[in-house]
Amino acid sequence: MTIDRDENRIYLIIPETKTLAIVNSVSKKIVSRIDLGANPYWVSIMGEK
């Protein structure tokens, strides 16, 4: 999990579905889901805090 405070978004890896979920921290709604392929364990986001 990491937080992008500039965009008010939370980035979450979901190992069960092998996806990255991007959630708006204000509305708590999923903005996007990205398929990560096999065995995701680490994601780096530019500008993360």
C-alpha positions in Angstrom: 0.0 0.0 0.0 1.2 3.5 -0.8 -0.4 6.9 -0.7 -0.3 9.6 -3.4 -1.2 12.8 -1.4 -1.1 15.0 -4.5 -4.0 13.1 -6.2 -5.6 11.8 -2.9 -5.3 8.2 -4.0 -4.3 5.0 -2.3 -2.5 2.3 -4.3 -3.2 -1.3 -3.0 -1.8 -4.6 -4.3 -4.4 -7.3 -4.1 -2.4 -10.6 -4.4 -5.5 -12.8 -4.6 -6.6 -11.2 -7.9 -3.0 -10.1 -8.9 -4.2 -6.5 -9.4 -3.3 -3.0 -8.3 -6.3 -1.1 -7.1 -6.3 2.7 -7.1 -8.8 4.1 -4.6 -9.8 7.7 -4.2 -9.1 8.5 -0.5 -11.9 11.0 -0.3 -14.8 9.2 -2.0 -13.4 5.7 -1.1 -14.3 4.5 -4.7 -12.1 2.4 -6.9 -10.7 4.7 -9.6 -8.8 2.0 -11.6 -7.6 -1.6 -11.4 -4.5 -2.8 -13.2 -3.6 -6.4 -13.9 0.0 -7.1 -12.6 0.6 -10.5 -14.0 2.1 -13.4 -12.1 3.2 -13.1 -8.5 3.0 -9.4 -7.7 4.9 -8.5 -4.5 6.3 -5.0 -5.0 5.1 -1.9 -6.8 7.0 1.5 -7.0 5.0 4.6 -7.8 6.7 7.8 -9.0 6.2 10.6 -6.4 4.9 8.3 -3.7 5.0 9.5 -0.1 
